[in-house]
Structures are given as C-alpha cells and as structure tokens.
Amino acid sequence: MLVLIGFAVVLVSVFGSYIGLGGHLGALYQPFELVLIGGAALGAYLAANNGKSVKHMFKVLPGVLKASPYQKSLYMELMALLYVLLNKARRDGLMSIEYDIEDPQASPIFSEYPRVQKDPQLIEFITDYLRLMISGNMSPFEIETLMDQEIETHEREQNHPAGALASVADGLPAFGIVAAVLGVIKALASVDQPPAVLADLISKAMVGTFLGILLAYGFVSPLAHVLENRTALSVKVLECIKVTLLASMNGYPPQLAVEFGRKVLYSSERPSFTELEDHVRQAKASAPKAS
C-alpha cells in the first residue's frame, strides 16, 4: 500500500506543480515517446536476462503491493515452533520429531503455527537441518557452513529482480535522452517552419528527457529498493532459524536457543524478551503431549 501512496505523491507533486506554474498537461501527452522509452527499456531488460529471471520478476513484482509477511507475528510463531520442536527433541530424543519433520503439513506441532506452515521456504529450511541434526553425522561447524552457503545462494537469487530493476532505472534517463535527441532531429529537419512550430517540436522533444528521469527515479528505482528490502527480510528470518538451531546443537536449552534467534532480528520486528518468554510459555502449555 505504501508503494501506491508513494507513487501517488510523486504524480501529484510533479504534475500538480507543473499545472500550478501555468503548464498545460496536453503538452506532456506524447504517447510515442513513452512507447519509445518503455519499449527500449523492456527490450534491454529482456536482452540482459534469461527466461527464468523474467519469470521470477513477474512472480515477485506483484508482491510489492502487499504487506511484507515478515512481521512480528510471524517471528513469534516461528520461535514458538522452534522452541516446541527443540524442547520435544531434548526431552524425548531427536528421533521423537522425525514424523513432524517428514510430514510437516500433517504434523500436529506445525499445524499450531499456520503462518509458518504456509511458507514453503521456512518449512524446507527447518526440516532439512533438523534432519541433518537427527542424522548425527555432521558437526555444528559443518552445518553452520552449509547454512551460510544456502542463505548466500538464496540471497543472490532473490536479489536478482532488484538488481535487474535497478539496471533498468539506470538506463531510463539515457533512453529519455534518446527520445529527446530524435525529437530534436525531427525539429531540425523542419527549420523551414515558422518559429512557433519549431518551438512546439522542441518542447515535445524535451518531454522524452522528462519522462525518462521521472520513470527512473519516481517509479522503477523505488520498486528495486522495495524488492531489495524484501530480500533482506527473507534472509533475516533464515538467519534467525540458523542461530536458534546452532545454539541448540551447541548445548543451550531451547528457551535460551530461541533467545539467540531473537537477537538476530531487526529491532522493528524483534519481540521483547518478555513478549517472547510469554509466547514460548503459552506454546509449551499448548504443545501436543507425547503419547
């Protein structure tokens, strides 16, 4: 929603000021220059990326209009889930959670935390490393290295759309100049026309530069920043899981392990110590009992 509000502010500020200064919107209506700039930018984007990257872009782009899923409520559920799993493993042995991690959609533990359960990335990350912990064949250092590599790969993949949009934003002013130059060429080819006609042609040519800069810094570049921020949040939640599981592997009790995970989170989403403690206590009380 903030994205749409921001775009509205850009449009109102730019065009409202233009009208206030006595300008006429009709002079800015140059559809072919918009086609030239937008088409050239789209073509350059397609030339610089493969089909997989383009599909990824169209998959993530609609998400910028939605609220981020990585909010305090998700982190509270996530840390409560990790606490319940680690507490059960500590109390009854690691093999006691084997059923839960093999089929998390049918697990009574996972079903208590729907926000986490409906996120395939989180479920896969948790269950994969719990399986490695159950196998007992890898040291905490080896698992940490593997986690770091997976998180790094995830970050690079998720950052690709943001990088591609940033490149498009960098190129839009140049394509605006191309449109302006073509307009000037058209104007110079009409030097036999009256001054009023030449002035009109030159003013239309300048619209290309205006559109290129406006699209770059008012729309495309902000979208790239939004995607980059979303990626940072998706990485942070994986780091939270990583730190919690590693703390458990190093012998810390579950309640302290989730405190390690809490400390990793950004302050804007991080629950307080008391909030987490109360939530973990409730999770412990409502956790399915061992048969």
N, C-alpha and C positions, 0 to 999 in steps of 0.2 A: 504493500500500500504506500509506503514512503517513497518508493520509486515513482509511482504515478503522481504523487503530490509534488515531488521534486521536478518532474518533467513539466507539470502544470505551472509551477513557479517560474521555470525557465521561459516557457512560452509567454506567459503573462508579462513578465519583466521585459523581455526583448521586444515583443510586438506592441505591448502597451506603451512602452517608452517611445517607440518609433511613431506610433499614432499621436502620442502626446506632443511630440516635436513637430507635428504637422505633416508627417509622412502618410502616404496612401498605400494600403495593403495590396492594391491591384498591381503596383509597380514591382512587388516581390513575387507575384504569381508567375513563375517561369517553370512550368512542368517539365520541359525538355532538359533544362539544366539539372533539375532534380533527378531525372532519369539518367542523365549522363554521369552525375556524381555517384548516385546509388548503384547504378549498374556497374560502373568501373570498380567501385569498392567491393561489390559482391563478386565480380569476376576475379579480382585479385585475391580475395579470400578463398574462393574455390581452387584457384591455381596453387595456392600455398598450402592447402590441406588435402588430406585424403578422405575417402568416403566415410570411414569410421569416425574421424574427427568431426565431420559435418553432422553426422547423426547424433554424436554426443552433444554438439552445440544445440541442436534443435530439441534435444531431450532436457537439457538443464536450463535453457533460456526461459521457458515459462515459469520456472520455479522462482525467478527473481520477483514475481508479483505476489508471491505467497510469503507468509511469515516463516522465519527460519525454524526448523524443527528442533534445533539445538538450543533449548531453553532450560531454565532451572528445573522445570517439572520432569523433563527427560533425564537430566543428570541425577535427580533424586531417585527416579525409578531404576536407573542403571546401577547406581551404587547400592541400592537396596537389593537388587537382583544379585550382584556380585557378592554382597555380604551373605545372603542366604545360601548361595552355591558353595562359597568357601567355608561357611560355618558347617554345612552338611558334610562336606568333604573332610573337614578337620575332625568332626565328631564321629562319623561313620566310615571314614576312609574314602579315598579318591574314587574307588570303584562305585560308590553309592550314587554318584551323579552321572554315571555312564549313560543311563537311559535318558536323562534330561538333556544331555548334550547331543545324543544321537538323533533325537526327535524333539527338538525344542518346541515345535508347533503343537505337539501333543503333551508336552510336559506340564504338570500342574504348577511347577515353580515358575516357568516362563510365562504361563498364562496369567499370572498375577500382575504382570508388567506389560500391558498391551502396547505402550509407546515403543518400548524396546523390541518387543516381539515382531512388530510390523516393519522393522528396519532390517532388511536382509544383511546389510553390511556389518552392523553391530553384532547380529546373531552369529554370522560366519566368523568374525574375528574372535569372539568369546569362545565359541565352541571349538574352533581349530586349536587354540592354545591350551584350552583345558584338556583336549585330547593328548596333546604333547606332554602336558603335566602328568596325566594319568599313565602314559607310557613309561615315564621314569627314566628314559634313556638320554635325556638332554639336561644339561646344567642350566641354572638361571642365566648365566652369561651367554650361553648359546641361544637360548630362547629370546633373550633381550636383543641380540644381534639380528635374529630372524625378524623380530617385531619391527626393529628400526628399518630394515630393508623393505618390509611390506608397507610400512607407513610412508616411507620415502617414495615408493612406487605409486602408492595411492595419491600422494600429494602432487606428483608430477602429472599424473593422468587427469586429475580433477582441475589442475591449474591450466590445462591446455586451452579450454574455451576462453578463459580470461585473457590469456596471452594472445590468442588469435584476435579477440575483440580489441585489445589494446593496439595491436598492429594495424587493424582497420582504422581505429581512431587516429593513429599517427598519419595514415595515408589520406584521410578525408580532406584535410586542408589543401594537400597537393592536388587532389582531384578537383577541388574547388577552383584552384588556380588554373588548371587545365580548361575548365569550363569558361573561366573569365578570359583566358587567352583566346580561346576560339571565338568568344563574343567580340573581343577587340578586333580580331582578324576580320570578322564579319562587318564590324563598323568601319574599319579602314578601307574595306572593299567598296564602301558606299560614300566615299569622300565627295562625290558629286551631288549628294543630297543636301538639303538645307540644314543649317546648324541645329535646329530643333530635332530633326530626325536623327542626326549623328549623336546628339546628347542622349536621346532616348535609347539608342542602340548601346551606347557605352554604359549607361546606367543598368541596363539589363545584363550586360556582361559582368558587372560588379556583383550582381546577385549570386553568381557562382561562387565567388570567394566567400561571401557571407554565409551561404548555405553549407559549404564545406567546413568552415570553422564552427558554425553552430551545431551541426550534426556531430562533429568530433568531440567537442568539449561539453556540449549540453546534453548529449544522449548516449553515444556509444562508449565513451570513456567512463562515465559513471556506471554503466552496465558491467563493464570489465571489472571495476572495483568491487561491485556487489558480488560477482562470481568469485573473485579472489577472497573476499571476506568469508563467503560461504565455505570455500575450501579450507580456510584456516580453522573454522569451527568444526568441520568434519574431521580434520586432523587432530584437533584438541580432544575430541571425545575418544578417539583411538588411543591417544597418549594416556588418558585417564584410565582406560582399561588396562593398558600395558603396565603402568606404575602399580596399580592395585594387584594384578596377578603376580608381578615380580616381588612385591612386598610379601605376599603370601608364600611364595616359593622360598623366600629368604627367612621364613620362620616367624613372621609377625602374625599375630592373631587377626581374624577377619575384621574386627571393628577398627583396629589400627591400620590395616591394609587399605580400607576404604578411605580412611583419613588421608593416607598418602595420595590416593587418587583425587580427593577433593582439592588438595593443594595445587594440583596441576591446572585446574580450571581457571578461566578468565574471571576476574573479580565481578564482572557484570552478571555472570550466570552462576557463580560459585555460591552454594548454600553455606550458611554459617555453621560453625561446629555444633551448635545446639540444634539447629534445624536438621542436620544430618543425623545426629545422635537420636533425636526423637523419631525420625523416619525409620532408621535402622531398628530401633526398638519395636516399632509397630510391625515392621517386616518380619522380625524374629517371632513376634507373637502370632502372626497370621501365616507363618510358613507351614507347609504341609508336614505333618509329623511322619517320622519313619515308621514303617509297619513292622 
